[in-house]
């Protein structure tokens, strides 16, 4: 039995080979969930896992479980993994890194002929990105957030059913989701933000995922002629929206450094150069690691919107369309990630994930944690997404040692 | 020879009959320029004019001239008129009122057997609204703003040529535009704004048309994840746009009562709820009756945009895409409108037109003026557009008396 070691070059080559499946001209990837490209990526992963000595099982929503047996046949698996689907103009690392880092762990253990006590699994969760269907479906079903029947009936914009697409690409399996219990789940992922790069460390010890709330705001004023309507007689929904977005920025500035407040979607009607707009709809995206702050800030936002709408005689509708509470990862598992990084001599920074991940769902049914590595300029969901081979290898190393510590080395 | 009198009920019935051509379910009209409905509206107008004893001629861009001869065969015509084309969800009065008020003048003169010295003409200008092609084409060609050849080559969004559509509906005439010189042009129109209604008077004495400038602003920030990007590291184009629109409102508030400043069109990219937007494009619509104010305000706007873009590290592009100088109507003709209204006992208010009109073009080649009547709540370009039969009759009466004063009563 040798000491297992991550082969950073092998990991990089596998990432680049996976990136050829659905490759885009700008260097990115398009593997939309349950598309032909998603199938091809899954097929490639399954072949690699079998070559690395794993047994592959698929559940009824298409989650793939590649298992490396342990010495204790009755023990629940210590799992890792992420997703292989991408955004329409996605990068090469979001999701694929977590999956292929897991594969690299399996390969390095196989090479060193190491046997763990608990079995290890690499999981590919179906449809994390939610570009065609809603996001986080595979891990959501696994964690009981939605049922198989509900997932089956999800439809993409073209009216295609989730169940039909899943069968079409050959990934409707037999396993009942959640049947296979996990002893732990550790997901490696690129940060998708700028904090690790700014701190100059390769490893983010992720303590949890911040909570998120989405408000959908609708302002109703009155369409009127831009040339004939005096300023004082207007009910201008664009001017109202602008005052509100400016006010939201002030709320964000007054908050702590972890508060995130974004208006990224604005729709104006009739949206004509010479017409004062009678209607604007916009989205407010609010995130913070603490529920109390989310609650208080949402209250401030609603007061601001009401005050400004009233002052401008605009009709106001505010609907909360999404609310996910913050998730705290398992403290013991988080400590194991930190300890592994320290033993390996990698600099770390504690970080709360700003984005949603499959591990956020799995945390509801198994002790979970995440390992982040930096990505250049914090850019993700973009063909320009990039992480260095060195940082990716460091992340895979920390993953290997965390999984080994959790699963136990065999006799 | 009797005293000619406007028949308000006949005018209203004709307006309602014309409104059936291209009628919409919400009570409005859709007669897009050079469409089948435009042809049907023109045919109806031509039939009515012939029944009222007029000779009808059509020029090469489809402008229709319905002439009632005067006693001086060599005199240039005193003209009135407007347009019959509408917005896609247009009202029953915008354009049609000016055309049918002119017809009502002809009918009342015919009925009273009055002969004027100069001939009178009612003109239908082709394509004022510019929904399919650019606006103000017929009057623009008449005034030399563009050539027949340039008009011919204009294309609608479906790629159809102006010339082909004009021939298709049977309104490519023989007359060279501008060949027929006008002694004066007086256009009656609904105000399309709230000032006359607020003043409680039926007649607006229009002294001119305000100038207009359009700026097209493009902001470039950086797309980034709304959950992972700290507030301080963002280059958020939506937040920048909001600050700019709020700043523009302050510029408008600091200006005089005649200043109009509007952002009615905003386009956000990628316009996704969870993504900080990297790009926003918006239009600034600036109007004022004086060139000096337009010039100074445009300077202030450009300074504001540059200052805010700089402070937010946003790329900024500002392009002036439209500039029409203010138009002052012929003072003598404006006085004749005012005098006619006073003689008839109608309350008046001086007004500068906030919207563009055919008379704005004709003012470049003939003494011109306009008569406004109130429209309910200032609403126009909307199926709900409404003007009362009484106010419309008053406007037609003032038109009759202004034209008579200008053309002179025959022996």
Interface residues (C-beta under 8 A of the other chain):
Chain A: X191 X192 X193 X194 X195 X210 X212 X214 X223 X224 X225 X226 X227 X228 X229 X230 X231 X233 X236 X238 X239 X241 X242 X243 X244 X245 X246 X249 X252 X253 X257 X259 X260 X261 X262 X263 X264 X265 X266 X267 X268 X270 X271 X272 X273 X274 X275 X276 X277 X283 X285 X287 X353 X354 X355 X356 X378 X379 X380 X381 X382
Chain B: X191 X192 X193 X194 X195 X210 X212 X214 X223 X224 X225 X226 X227 X228 X229 X230 X231 X233 X236 X238 X239 X241 X242 X243 X244 X245 X246 X249 X252 X253 X257 X259 X260 X261 X262 X263 X264 X265 X266 X267 X268 X270 X271 X272 X273 X274 X275 X276 X277 X283 X285 X287 X353 X354 X355 X356 X378 X379 X380 X381 X382
